[in-house]
Amino acid sequence: MSGSAYGGKIYVTGGEYQDPAGKRTFLAFEAYDPATDTWQTLPHMQIARHGFVAGFIGNGFHVAGGRCCSAPPCQAP
């Protein structure tokens, strides 16, 4: 998972977890607003990934590097 702060909100995306079938990666992209203590679901990433860096350049959120899966076979939830 990686994230960055922008405009008073904290944006997070990606990451990995393990379930009985194996390790999986997340497509999720969400924003947390500490002023209202609420989460907002945003359009997900096109490719699930983990182990990457993310941040804002201008007003755009960018993701670089990482892997699309934790271990074969690669599957997104």
All heavy atoms as a GROMACS GRO file, in nm:
protein
  572
    1MET      N    1   0.085  -0.116   0.000
    1MET     CA    2   0.000   0.000   0.000
    1MET      C    3   0.090   0.123   0.000
    1MET      O    4   0.197   0.124   0.058
    1MET     CB    5  -0.088   0.001   0.125
    1MET     CG    6  -0.171   0.124   0.134
    1MET     SD    7  -0.259   0.153   0.289
    1MET     CE    8  -0.309  -0.005   0.342
    2SER      N    9   0.044   0.225  -0.066
    2SER     CA   10   0.115   0.352  -0.065
    2SER      C   11   0.013   0.464  -0.061
    2SER      O   12  -0.104   0.444  -0.094
    2SER     CB   13   0.204   0.365  -0.190
    2SER     OG   14   0.288   0.478  -0.178
    3GLY      N   15   0.058   0.579  -0.018
    3GLY     CA   16  -0.035   0.691  -0.009
    3GLY      C   17   0.034   0.824  -0.006
    3GLY      O   18   0.157   0.832  -0.002
    4SER      N   19  -0.047   0.927  -0.009
    4SER     CA   20   0.004   1.064  -0.010
    4SER      C   21  -0.107   1.157   0.039
    4SER      O   22  -0.225   1.128   0.023
    4SER     CB   23   0.045   1.101  -0.152
    4SER     OG   24   0.106   1.227  -0.156
    5ALA      N   25  -0.066   1.268   0.098
    5ALA     CA   26  -0.162   1.369   0.143
    5ALA      C   27  -0.174   1.479   0.038
    5ALA      O   28  -0.075   1.517  -0.024
    5ALA     CB   29  -0.117   1.428   0.275
    6TYR      N   30  -0.296   1.528   0.022
    6TYR     CA   31  -0.321   1.636  -0.074
    6TYR      C   32  -0.454   1.702  -0.039
    6TYR      O   33  -0.554   1.632  -0.016
    6TYR     CB   34  -0.326   1.580  -0.216
    6TYR     CG   35  -0.352   1.683  -0.323
    6TYR    CD1   36  -0.250   1.766  -0.368
    6TYR    CD2   37  -0.478   1.698  -0.378
    6TYR    CE1   38  -0.273   1.860  -0.467
    6TYR    CE2   39  -0.503   1.791  -0.476
    6TYR     CZ   40  -0.400   1.873  -0.520
    6TYR     OH   41  -0.424   1.966  -0.617
    7GLY      N   42  -0.456   1.832  -0.035
    7GLY     CA   43  -0.581   1.905  -0.013
    7GLY      C   44  -0.653   1.869   0.115
    7GLY      O   45  -0.776   1.868   0.118
    8GLY      N   46  -0.579   1.836   0.220
    8GLY     CA   47  -0.641   1.804   0.348
    8GLY      C   48  -0.690   1.661   0.360
    8GLY      O   49  -0.750   1.624   0.461
    9LYS      N   50  -0.668   1.577   0.258
    9LYS     CA   51  -0.710   1.436   0.262
    9LYS      C   52  -0.587   1.347   0.247
    9LYS      O   53  -0.483   1.389   0.197
    9LYS     CB   54  -0.809   1.405   0.150
    9LYS     CG   55  -0.941   1.480   0.166
    9LYS     CD   56  -1.037   1.440   0.057
    9LYS     CE   57  -1.168   1.515   0.072
    9LYS     NZ   58  -1.263   1.481  -0.035
   10ILE      N   59  -0.602   1.223   0.289
   10ILE     CA   60  -0.496   1.123   0.275
   10ILE      C   61  -0.545   1.019   0.174
   10ILE      O   62  -0.651   0.957   0.195
   10ILE     CB   63  -0.464   1.056   0.409
   10ILE    CG1   64  -0.420   1.162   0.511
   10ILE    CG2   65  -0.358   0.948   0.392
   10ILE    CD1   66  -0.416   1.114   0.653
   11TYR      N   67  -0.471   1.002   0.067
   11TYR     CA   68  -0.507   0.909  -0.039
   11TYR      C   69  -0.422   0.783  -0.028
   11TYR      O   70  -0.300   0.792  -0.012
   11TYR     CB   71  -0.485   0.974  -0.176
   11TYR     CG   72  -0.576   1.091  -0.199
   11TYR    CD1   73  -0.547   1.217  -0.148
   11TYR    CD2   74  -0.695   1.075  -0.270
   11TYR    CE1   75  -0.632   1.325  -0.168
   11TYR    CE2   76  -0.780   1.183  -0.290
   11TYR     CZ   77  -0.748   1.307  -0.239
   11TYR     OH   78  -0.833   1.412  -0.259
   12VAL      N   79  -0.486   0.666  -0.035
   12VAL     CA   80  -0.414   0.539  -0.028
   12VAL      C   81  -0.462   0.446  -0.140
   12VAL      O   82  -0.578   0.452  -0.182
   12VAL     CB   83  -0.432   0.469   0.109
   12VAL    CG1   84  -0.367   0.549   0.220
   12VAL    CG2   85  -0.577   0.445   0.140
   13THR      N   86  -0.370   0.361  -0.185
   13THR     CA   87  -0.405   0.268  -0.292
   13THR      C   88  -0.317   0.144  -0.287
   13THR      O   89  -0.209   0.146  -0.229
   13THR     CB   90  -0.393   0.338  -0.430
   13THR    OG1   91  -0.449   0.254  -0.530
   13THR    CG2   92  -0.250   0.371  -0.463
   14GLY      N   93  -0.367   0.038  -0.348
   14GLY     CA   94  -0.290  -0.084  -0.362
   14GLY      C   95  -0.263  -0.157  -0.233
   14GLY      O   96  -0.330  -0.137  -0.132
   15GLY      N   97  -0.163  -0.244  -0.238
   15GLY     CA   98  -0.125  -0.325  -0.123
   15GLY      C   99  -0.151  -0.472  -0.149
   15GLY      O  100  -0.188  -0.512  -0.259
   16GLU      N  101  -0.126  -0.553  -0.047
   16GLU     CA  102  -0.149  -0.696  -0.061
   16GLU      C  103  -0.203  -0.754   0.068
   16GLU      O  104  -0.190  -0.695   0.174
   16GLU     CB  105  -0.021  -0.769  -0.104
   16GLU     CG  106   0.089  -0.766   0.000
   16GLU     CD  107   0.215  -0.836  -0.047
   16GLU    OE1  108   0.209  -0.925  -0.133
   16GLU    OE2  109   0.322  -0.801   0.004
   17TYR      N  110  -0.264  -0.870   0.057
   17TYR     CA  111  -0.316  -0.943   0.173
   17TYR      C  112  -0.310  -1.092   0.142
   17TYR      O  113  -0.290  -1.131   0.027
   17TYR     CB  114  -0.459  -0.901   0.206
   17TYR     CG  115  -0.562  -0.944   0.104
   17TYR    CD1  116  -0.642  -1.056   0.127
   17TYR    CD2  117  -0.582  -0.873  -0.014
   17TYR    CE1  118  -0.737  -1.096   0.034
   17TYR    CE2  119  -0.675  -0.912  -0.106
   17TYR     CZ  120  -0.753  -1.023  -0.083
   17TYR     OH  121  -0.846  -1.064  -0.174
   18GLN      N  122  -0.328  -1.174   0.243
   18GLN     CA  123  -0.326  -1.317   0.223
   18GLN      C  124  -0.457  -1.376   0.271
   18GLN      O  125  -0.506  -1.344   0.379
   18GLN     CB  126  -0.210  -1.382   0.299
   18GLN     CG  127  -0.196  -1.529   0.269
   18GLN     CD  128  -0.062  -1.584   0.312
   18GLN    OE1  129   0.029  -1.511   0.347
   18GLN    NE2  130  -0.050  -1.716   0.310
   19ASP      N  131  -0.515  -1.462   0.188
   19ASP     CA  132  -0.634  -1.538   0.226
   19ASP      C  133  -0.601  -1.686   0.208
   19ASP      O  134  -0.490  -1.721   0.170
   19ASP     CB  135  -0.757  -1.492   0.147
   19ASP     CG  136  -0.749  -1.522  -0.002
   19ASP    OD1  137  -0.665  -1.605  -0.044
   19ASP    OD2  138  -0.828  -1.465  -0.078
   20PRO      N  139  -0.695  -1.777   0.238
   20PRO     CA  140  -0.664  -1.919   0.227
   20PRO      C  141  -0.616  -1.963   0.088
   20PRO      O  142  -0.543  -2.060   0.076
   20PRO     CB  143  -0.796  -1.987   0.264
   20PRO     CG  144  -0.864  -1.889   0.354
   20PRO     CD  145  -0.826  -1.754   0.298
   21ALA      N  146  -0.656  -1.892  -0.015
   21ALA     CA  147  -0.616  -1.929  -0.151
   21ALA      C  148  -0.478  -1.876  -0.189
   21ALA      O  149  -0.423  -1.911  -0.291
   21ALA     CB  150  -0.720  -1.878  -0.251
   22GLY      N  151  -0.422  -1.785  -0.109
   22GLY     CA  152  -0.289  -1.731  -0.138
   22GLY      C  153  -0.284  -1.580  -0.121
   22GLY      O  154  -0.378  -1.518  -0.073
   23LYS      N  155  -0.173  -1.522  -0.163
   23LYS     CA  156  -0.156  -1.377  -0.152
   23LYS      C  157  -0.226  -1.309  -0.270
   23LYS      O  158  -0.225  -1.358  -0.382
   23LYS     CB  159  -0.009  -1.341  -0.152
   23LYS     CG  160   0.062  -1.383  -0.025
   23LYS     CD  161   0.205  -1.335  -0.024
   23LYS     CE  162   0.273  -1.374   0.106
   23LYS     NZ  163   0.412  -1.329   0.109
   24ARG      N  164  -0.285  -1.194  -0.241
   24ARG     CA  165  -0.359  -1.117  -0.342
   24ARG      C  166  -0.317  -0.970  -0.335
   24ARG      O  167  -0.271  -0.923  -0.231
   24ARG     CB  168  -0.510  -1.124  -0.317
   24ARG     CG  169  -0.564  -1.261  -0.298
   24ARG     CD  170  -0.576  -1.333  -0.426
   24ARG     NE  171  -0.646  -1.460  -0.399
   24ARG     CZ  172  -0.643  -1.561  -0.479
   24ARG    NH1  173  -0.576  -1.554  -0.590
   24ARG    NH2  174  -0.708  -1.670  -0.449
   25THR      N  175  -0.338  -0.899  -0.442
   25THR     CA  176  -0.309  -0.756  -0.445
   25THR      C  177  -0.440  -0.678  -0.458
   25THR      O  178  -0.539  -0.728  -0.507
   25THR     CB  179  -0.216  -0.720  -0.563
   25THR    OG1  180  -0.270  -0.772  -0.683
   25THR    CG2  181  -0.077  -0.775  -0.541
   26PHE      N  182  -0.436  -0.553  -0.412
   26PHE     CA  183  -0.555  -0.467  -0.412
   26PHE      C  184  -0.557  -0.373  -0.532
   26PHE      O  185  -0.454  -0.320  -0.574
   26PHE     CB  186  -0.556  -0.377  -0.288
   26PHE     CG  187  -0.594  -0.447  -0.161
   26PHE    CD1  188  -0.499  -0.470  -0.064
   26PHE    CD2  189  -0.723  -0.488  -0.138
   26PHE    CE1  190  -0.532  -0.532   0.055
   26PHE    CE2  191  -0.759  -0.551  -0.020
   26PHE     CZ  192  -0.662  -0.573   0.077
   27LEU      N  193  -0.676  -0.347  -0.583
   27LEU     CA  194  -0.701  -0.245  -0.685
   27LEU      C  195  -0.750  -0.115  -0.622
   27LEU      O  196  -0.754  -0.012  -0.687
   27LEU     CB  197  -0.813  -0.291  -0.781
   27LEU     CG  198  -0.786  -0.408  -0.873
   27LEU    CD1  199  -0.916  -0.459  -0.932
   27LEU    CD2  200  -0.692  -0.364  -0.983
   28ALA      N  201  -0.785  -0.119  -0.495
   28ALA     CA  202  -0.854  -0.009  -0.428
   28ALA      C  203  -0.778   0.123  -0.433
   28ALA      O  204  -0.656   0.126  -0.432
   28ALA     CB  205  -0.881  -0.046  -0.283
   29PHE      N  206  -0.854   0.231  -0.438
   29PHE     CA  207  -0.802   0.367  -0.428
   29PHE      C  208  -0.904   0.442  -0.344
   29PHE      O  209  -1.021   0.453  -0.381
   29PHE     CB  210  -0.788   0.429  -0.567
   29PHE     CG  211  -0.730   0.567  -0.569
   29PHE    CD1  212  -0.635   0.608  -0.478
   29PHE    CD2  213  -0.770   0.658  -0.666
   29PHE    CE1  214  -0.580   0.736  -0.481
   29PHE    CE2  215  -0.716   0.785  -0.671
   29PHE     CZ  216  -0.621   0.824  -0.580
   30GLU      N  217  -0.862   0.492  -0.228
   30GLU     CA  218  -0.954   0.557  -0.135
   30GLU      C  219  -0.892   0.683  -0.077
   30GLU      O  220  -0.770   0.697  -0.074
   30GLU     CB  221  -0.991   0.460  -0.022
   30GLU     CG  222  -1.060   0.335  -0.071
   30GLU     CD  223  -1.091   0.237   0.040
   30GLU    OE1  224  -1.050   0.259   0.155
   30GLU    OE2  225  -1.159   0.138   0.011
   31ALA      N  226  -0.979   0.772  -0.030
   31ALA     CA  227  -0.934   0.897   0.032
   31ALA      C  228  -0.996   0.907   0.171
   31ALA      O  229  -1.116   0.880   0.189
   31ALA     CB  230  -0.977   1.016  -0.052
   32TYR      N  231  -0.914   0.943   0.267
   32TYR     CA  232  -0.960   0.963   0.405
   32TYR      C  233  -0.959   1.112   0.435
   32TYR      O  234  -0.860   1.181   0.410
   32TYR     CB  235  -0.869   0.890   0.503
   32TYR     CG  236  -0.904   0.917   0.647
   32TYR    CD1  237  -1.023   0.867   0.702
   32TYR    CD2  238  -0.821   0.992   0.728
   32TYR    CE1  239  -1.056   0.893   0.833
   32TYR    CE2  240  -0.854   1.017   0.861
   32TYR     CZ  241  -0.971   0.967   0.912
   32TYR     OH  242  -1.004   0.993   1.041
   33ASP      N  243  -1.070   1.161   0.489
   33ASP     CA  244  -1.082   1.300   0.528
   33ASP      C  245  -1.080   1.308   0.680
   33ASP      O  246  -1.179   1.275   0.745
   33ASP     CB  247  -1.211   1.360   0.473
   33ASP     CG  248  -1.224   1.508   0.499
   33ASP    OD1  249  -1.153   1.562   0.589
   33ASP    OD2  250  -1.306   1.572   0.431
   34PRO      N  251  -0.968   1.347   0.740
   34PRO     CA  252  -0.961   1.351   0.886
   34PRO      C  253  -1.054   1.454   0.948
   34PRO      O  254  -1.094   1.439   1.064
   34PRO     CB  255  -0.814   1.383   0.916
   34PRO     CG  256  -0.755   1.432   0.790
   34PRO     CD  257  -0.840   1.383   0.678
   35ALA      N  258  -1.094   1.555   0.874
   35ALA     CA  259  -1.184   1.658   0.927
   35ALA      C  260  -1.322   1.601   0.955
   35ALA      O  261  -1.389   1.642   1.049
   35ALA     CB  262  -1.193   1.775   0.831
   36THR      N  263  -1.365   1.504   0.872
   36THR     CA  264  -1.497   1.444   0.889
   36THR      C  265  -1.490   1.298   0.934
   36THR      O  266  -1.594   1.235   0.954
   36THR     CB  267  -1.578   1.451   0.758
   36THR    OG1  268  -1.506   1.379   0.657
   36THR    CG2  269  -1.599   1.595   0.714
   37ASP      N  270  -1.368   1.244   0.946
   37ASP     CA  271  -1.345   1.104   0.984
   37ASP      C  272  -1.421   1.010   0.892
   37ASP      O  273  -1.488   0.916   0.935
   37ASP     CB  274  -1.384   1.080   1.130
   37ASP     CG  275  -1.336   0.945   1.182
   37ASP    OD1  276  -1.235   0.894   1.130
   37ASP    OD2  277  -1.401   0.891   1.273
   38THR      N  278  -1.413   1.036   0.760
   38THR     CA  279  -1.483   0.953   0.662
   38THR      C  280  -1.388   0.910   0.550
   38THR      O  281  -1.290   0.978   0.520
   38THR     CB  282  -1.601   1.028   0.597
   38THR    OG1  283  -1.552   1.148   0.536
   38THR    CG2  284  -1.708   1.063   0.698
   39TRP      N  285  -1.420   0.795   0.490
   39TRP     CA  286  -1.348   0.742   0.375
   39TRP      C  287  -1.433   0.759   0.250
   39TRP      O  288  -1.555   0.744   0.256
   39TRP     CB  289  -1.319   0.593   0.395
   39TRP     CG  290  -1.210   0.567   0.492
   39TRP    CD1  291  -1.222   0.546   0.626
   39TRP    CD2  292  -1.070   0.561   0.463
   39TRP    NE1  293  -1.099   0.525   0.682
   39TRP    CE2  294  -1.004   0.534   0.585
   39TRP    CE3  295  -0.994   0.575   0.347
   39TRP    CZ2  296  -0.865   0.520   0.592
   39TRP    CZ3  297  -0.857   0.561   0.355
   39TRP    CH2  298  -0.794   0.534   0.476
   40GLN      N  299  -1.367   0.784   0.138
   40GLN     CA  300  -1.435   0.795   0.010
   40GLN      C  301  -1.371   0.693  -0.085
   40GLN      O  302  -1.248   0.690  -0.101
   40GLN     CB  303  -1.418   0.935  -0.048
   40GLN     CG  304  -1.477   0.953  -0.185
   40GLN     CD  305  -1.448   1.092  -0.243
   40GLN    OE1  306  -1.377   1.172  -0.183
   40GLN    NE2  307  -1.500   1.118  -0.360
   41THR      N  308  -1.453   0.609  -0.148
   41THR     CA  309  -1.404   0.514  -0.247
   41THR      C  310  -1.389   0.586  -0.380
   41THR      O  311  -1.483   0.652  -0.427
   41THR     CB  312  -1.500   0.395  -0.262
   41THR    OG1  313  -1.512   0.331  -0.135
   41THR    CG2  314  -1.450   0.296  -0.364
   42LEU      N  315  -1.273   0.575  -0.441
   42LEU     CA  316  -1.243   0.639  -0.569
   42LEU      C  317  -1.230   0.532  -0.677
   42LEU      O  318  -1.220   0.414  -0.646
   42LEU     CB  319  -1.113   0.719  -0.556
   42LEU     CG  320  -1.114   0.826  -0.446
   42LEU    CD1  321  -0.974   0.881  -0.425
   42LEU    CD2  322  -1.212   0.936  -0.480
   43PRO      N  323  -1.229   0.572  -0.806
   43PRO     CA  324  -1.210   0.472  -0.911
   43PRO      C  325  -1.080   0.393  -0.888
   43PRO      O  326  -0.976   0.453  -0.861
   43PRO     CB  327  -1.202   0.556  -1.039
   43PRO     CG  328  -1.276   0.681  -1.005
   43PRO     CD  329  -1.247   0.706  -0.860
   44HIS      N  330  -1.089   0.262  -0.895
   44HIS     CA  331  -0.974   0.177  -0.864
   44HIS      C  332  -0.864   0.186  -0.970
   44HIS      O  333  -0.887   0.233  -1.082
   44HIS     CB  334  -1.017   0.032  -0.844
   44HIS     CG  335  -1.077  -0.031  -0.966
   44HIS    ND1  336  -1.002  -0.071  -1.074
   44HIS    CD2  337  -1.205  -0.061  -0.996
   44HIS    CE1  338  -1.081  -0.124  -1.165
   44HIS    NE2  339  -1.204  -0.118  -1.121
   45MET      N  340  -0.746   0.139  -0.932
   45MET     CA  341  -0.635   0.132  -1.027
   45MET      C  342  -0.670   0.033  -1.137
   45MET      O  343  -0.746  -0.061  -1.116
   45MET     CB  344  -0.506   0.083  -0.958
   45MET     CG  345  -0.451   0.178  -0.857
   45MET     SD  346  -0.286   0.130  -0.801
   45MET     CE  347  -0.318  -0.024  -0.715
   46GLN      N  348  -0.613   0.051  -1.255
   46GLN     CA  349  -0.638  -0.040  -1.366
   46GLN      C  350  -0.568  -0.174  -1.343
   46GLN      O  351  -0.616  -0.278  -1.389
   46GLN     CB  352  -0.592   0.021  -1.497
   46GLN     CG  353  -0.675   0.141  -1.536
   46GLN     CD  354  -0.628   0.204  -1.666
   46GLN    OE1  355  -0.526   0.167  -1.721
   46GLN    NE2  356  -0.703   0.300  -1.713
   47ILE      N  357  -0.455  -0.173  -1.272
   47ILE     CA  358  -0.381  -0.295  -1.242
   47ILE      C  359  -0.351  -0.298  -1.093
   47ILE      O  360  -0.295  -0.204  -1.039
   47ILE     CB  361  -0.248  -0.300  -1.321
   47ILE    CG1  362  -0.275  -0.298  -1.472
   47ILE    CG2  363  -0.167  -0.423  -1.281
   47ILE    CD1  364  -0.150  -0.283  -1.555
   48ALA      N  365  -0.392  -0.406  -1.026
   48ALA     CA  366  -0.362  -0.420  -0.884
   48ALA      C  367  -0.211  -0.432  -0.866
   48ALA      O  368  -0.144  -0.498  -0.945
   48ALA     CB  369  -0.431  -0.544  -0.828
   49ARG      N  370  -0.158  -0.367  -0.761
   49ARG     CA  371  -0.014  -0.377  -0.737
   49ARG      C  372   0.020  -0.352  -0.592
   49ARG      O  373  -0.060  -0.302  -0.516
   49ARG     CB  374   0.065  -0.285  -0.829
   49ARG     CG  375   0.027  -0.140  -0.818
   49ARG     CD  376   0.114  -0.051  -0.904
   49ARG     NE  377   0.100  -0.081  -1.044
   49ARG     CZ  378   0.178  -0.034  -1.139
   49ARG    NH1  379   0.279   0.044  -1.109
   49ARG    NH2  380   0.159  -0.063  -1.264
   50HIS      N  381   0.144  -0.388  -0.558
   50HIS     CA  382   0.198  -0.365  -0.424
   50HIS      C  383   0.346  -0.334  -0.439
   50HIS      O  384   0.404  -0.352  -0.545
   50HIS     CB  385   0.176  -0.487  -0.333
   50HIS     CG  386   0.263  -0.603  -0.370
   50HIS    ND1  387   0.382  -0.629  -0.306
   50HIS    CD2  388   0.250  -0.697  -0.466
   50HIS    CE1  389   0.438  -0.736  -0.360
   50HIS    NE2  390   0.359  -0.780  -0.458
   51GLY      N  391   0.407  -0.285  -0.331
   51GLY     CA  392   0.551  -0.257  -0.334
   51GLY      C  393   0.589  -0.143  -0.425
   51GLY      O  394   0.696  -0.144  -0.485
   52PHE      N  395   0.505  -0.043  -0.435
   52PHE     CA  396   0.528   0.070  -0.526
   52PHE      C  397   0.537   0.200  -0.447
   52PHE      O  398   0.519   0.202  -0.326
   52PHE     CB  399   0.415   0.080  -0.628
   52PHE     CG  400   0.279   0.093  -0.564
   52PHE    CD1  401   0.226   0.217  -0.536
   52PHE    CD2  402   0.207  -0.020  -0.530
   52PHE    CE1  403   0.102   0.229  -0.475
   52PHE    CE2  404   0.083  -0.009  -0.470
   52PHE     CZ  405   0.031   0.116  -0.442
   53VAL      N  406   0.563   0.307  -0.516
   53VAL     CA  407   0.557   0.441  -0.456
   53VAL      C  408   0.444   0.517  -0.524
   53VAL      O  409   0.410   0.490  -0.638
   53VAL     CB  410   0.691   0.518  -0.471
   53VAL    CG1  411   0.801   0.448  -0.396
   53VAL    CG2  412   0.728   0.536  -0.617
   54ALA      N  413   0.386   0.610  -0.451
   54ALA     CA  414   0.277   0.690  -0.505
   54ALA      C  415   0.282   0.829  -0.446
   54ALA      O  416   0.331   0.848  -0.334
   54ALA     CB  417   0.142   0.626  -0.473
   55GLY      N  418   0.235   0.926  -0.520
   55GLY     CA  419   0.231   1.062  -0.471
   55GLY      C  420   0.169   1.156  -0.573
   55GLY      O  421   0.142   1.116  -0.686
   56PHE      N  422   0.147   1.276  -0.530
   56PHE     CA  423   0.089   1.377  -0.617
   56PHE      C  424   0.198   1.457  -0.687
   56PHE      O  425   0.298   1.496  -0.627
   56PHE     CB  426   0.001   1.473  -0.536
   56PHE     CG  427  -0.133   1.416  -0.507
   56PHE    CD1  428  -0.155   1.342  -0.392
   56PHE    CD2  429  -0.239   1.435  -0.595
   56PHE    CE1  430  -0.278   1.288  -0.364
   56PHE    CE2  431  -0.363   1.382  -0.568
   56PHE     CZ  432  -0.383   1.308  -0.453
   57ILE      N  433   0.177   1.479  -0.815
   57ILE     CA  434   0.255   1.574  -0.894
   57ILE      C  435   0.151   1.671  -0.948
   57ILE      O  436   0.063   1.630  -1.025
   57ILE     CB  437   0.333   1.507  -1.007
   57ILE    CG1  438   0.432   1.405  -0.951
   57ILE    CG2  439   0.404   1.612  -1.092
   57ILE    CD1  440   0.505   1.324  -1.056
   58GLY      N  441   0.157   1.796  -0.904
   58GLY     CA  442   0.048   1.889  -0.935
   58GLY      C  443  -0.078   1.838  -0.867
   58GLY      O  444  -0.077   1.807  -0.749
   59ASN      N  445  -0.186   1.824  -0.943
   59ASN     CA  446  -0.309   1.771  -0.884
   59ASN      C  447  -0.336   1.628  -0.930
   59ASN      O  448  -0.446   1.577  -0.912
   59ASN     CB  449  -0.428   1.862  -0.914
   59ASN     CG  450  -0.458   1.872  -1.062
   59ASN    OD1  451  -0.383   1.821  -1.144
   59ASN    ND2  452  -0.566   1.938  -1.096
   60GLY      N  453  -0.237   1.561  -0.988
   60GLY     CA  454  -0.253   1.423  -1.032
   60GLY      C  455  -0.182   1.324  -0.940
   60GLY      O  456  -0.070   1.348  -0.896
   61PHE      N  457  -0.248   1.214  -0.912
   61PHE     CA  458  -0.192   1.108  -0.827
   61PHE      C  459  -0.122   1.007  -0.918
   61PHE      O  460  -0.183   0.952  -1.010
   61PHE     CB  461  -0.304   1.041  -0.749
   61PHE     CG  462  -0.258   0.945  -0.644
   61PHE    CD1  463  -0.208   0.991  -0.523
   61PHE    CD2  464  -0.264   0.809  -0.664
   61PHE    CE1  465  -0.166   0.904  -0.424
   61PHE    CE2  466  -0.223   0.720  -0.565
   61PHE     CZ  467  -0.174   0.768  -0.446
   62HIS      N  468   0.007   0.982  -0.891
   62HIS     CA  469   0.086   0.895  -0.977
   62HIS      C  470   0.140   0.776  -0.898
   62HIS      O  471   0.177   0.790  -0.782
   62HIS     CB  472   0.203   0.972  -1.038
   62HIS     CG  473   0.157   1.085  -1.124
   62HIS    ND1  474   0.135   1.071  -1.260
   62HIS    CD2  475   0.126   1.214  -1.094
   62HIS    CE1  476   0.095   1.186  -1.310
   62HIS    NE2  477   0.089   1.274  -1.211
   63VAL      N  478   0.147   0.660  -0.964
   63VAL     CA  479   0.199   0.537  -0.906
   63VAL      C  480   0.315   0.490  -0.993
   63VAL      O  481   0.304   0.491  -1.116
   63VAL     CB  482   0.089   0.428  -0.901
   63VAL    CG1  483   0.144   0.295  -0.856
   63VAL    CG2  484  -0.025   0.473  -0.811
   64ALA      N  485   0.427   0.449  -0.930
   64ALA     CA  486   0.542   0.402  -1.006
   64ALA      C  487   0.601   0.278  -0.941
   64ALA      O  488   0.609   0.267  -0.818
   64ALA     CB  489   0.649   0.511  -1.013
   65GLY      N  490   0.642   0.184  -1.025
   65GLY     CA  491   0.710   0.063  -0.978
   65GLY      C  492   0.615  -0.039  -0.921
   65GLY      O  493   0.496  -0.040  -0.951
   66GLY      N  494   0.670  -0.127  -0.839
   66GLY     CA  495   0.591  -0.230  -0.774
   66GLY      C  496   0.572  -0.354  -0.858
   66GLY      O  497   0.630  -0.370  -0.966
   67ARG      N  498   0.489  -0.441  -0.805
   67ARG     CA  499   0.458  -0.568  -0.871
   67ARG      C  500   0.307  -0.583  -0.881
   67ARG      O  501   0.233  -0.534  -0.796
   67ARG     CB  502   0.513  -0.685  -0.791
   67ARG     CG  503   0.664  -0.694  -0.791
   67ARG     CD  504   0.713  -0.810  -0.705
   67ARG     NE  505   0.640  -0.934  -0.730
   67ARG     CZ  506   0.684  -1.034  -0.806
   67ARG    NH1  507   0.800  -1.024  -0.867
   67ARG    NH2  508   0.613  -1.144  -0.820
   68CYS      N  509   0.263  -0.656  -0.983
   68CYS     CA  510   0.120  -0.677  -1.001
   68CYS      C  511   0.068  -0.795  -0.920
   68CYS      O  512  -0.052  -0.814  -0.911
   68CYS     CB  513   0.086  -0.696  -1.148
   68CYS     SG  514   0.153  -0.849  -1.216
   69CYS      N  515   0.159  -0.875  -0.864
   69CYS     CA  516   0.113  -0.989  -0.785
   69CYS      C  517   0.219  -1.025  -0.682
   69CYS      O  518   0.334  -0.987  -0.694
   69CYS     CB  519   0.080  -1.108  -0.874
   69CYS     SG  520   0.220  -1.166  -0.971
   70SER      N  521   0.177  -1.098  -0.582
   70SER     CA  522   0.268  -1.139  -0.475
   70SER      C  523   0.338  -1.269  -0.509
   70SER      O  524   0.454  -1.289  -0.478
   70SER     CB  525   0.192  -1.155  -0.344
   70SER     OG  526   0.136  -1.031  -0.308
   71ALA      N  527   0.265  -1.361  -0.570
   71ALA     CA  528   0.322  -1.491  -0.608
   71ALA      C  529   0.229  -1.552  -0.714
   71ALA      O  530   0.110  -1.526  -0.714
   71ALA     CB  531   0.328  -1.583  -0.487
   72PRO      N  532   0.282  -1.631  -0.803
   72PRO     CA  533   0.198  -1.693  -0.906
   72PRO      C  534   0.094  -1.784  -0.840
   72PRO      O  535   0.122  -1.842  -0.735
   72PRO     CB  536   0.296  -1.775  -0.989
   72PRO     CG  537   0.431  -1.722  -0.955
   72PRO     CD  538   0.422  -1.662  -0.818
   73PRO      N  539  -0.025  -1.804  -0.896
   73PRO     CA  540  -0.070  -1.731  -1.013
   73PRO      C  541  -0.116  -1.590  -0.976
   73PRO      O  542  -0.172  -1.570  -0.869
   73PRO     CB  543  -0.188  -1.816  -1.061
   73PRO     CG  544  -0.242  -1.879  -0.938
   73PRO     CD  545  -0.122  -1.902  -0.848
   74CYS      N  546  -0.093  -1.495  -1.064
   74CYS     CA  547  -0.132  -1.356  -1.037
   74CYS      C  548  -0.281  -1.341  -1.056
   74CYS      O  549  -0.334  -1.370  -1.161
   74CYS     CB  550  -0.058  -1.261  -1.132
   74CYS     SG  551   0.119  -1.258  -1.104
   75GLN      N  552  -0.348  -1.294  -0.949
   75GLN     CA  553  -0.492  -1.272  -0.954
   75GLN      C  554  -0.523  -1.150  -0.871
   75GLN      O  555  -0.464  -1.128  -0.767
   75GLN     CB  556  -0.569  -1.391  -0.896
   75GLN     CG  557  -0.548  -1.518  -0.971
   75GLN     CD  558  -0.617  -1.636  -0.903
   75GLN    OE1  559  -0.683  -1.618  -0.802
   75GLN    NE2  560  -0.601  -1.754  -0.957
   76ALA      N  561  -0.616  -1.071  -0.918
   76ALA     CA  562  -0.664  -0.955  -0.841
   76ALA      C  563  -0.800  -0.989  -0.784
   76ALA      O  564  -0.876  -1.062  -0.846
   76ALA     CB  565  -0.672  -0.832  -0.931
   77PRO      N  566  -0.832  -0.935  -0.665
   77PRO     CA  567  -0.964  -0.963  -0.605
   77PRO      C  568  -1.075  -0.899  -0.684
   77PRO      O  569  -1.056  -0.807  -0.756
   77PRO     CB  570  -0.953  -0.904  -0.466
   77PRO     CG  571  -0.842  -0.806  -0.471
   77PRO     CD  572  -0.752  -0.851  -0.582
   0.00000   0.00000   0.00000
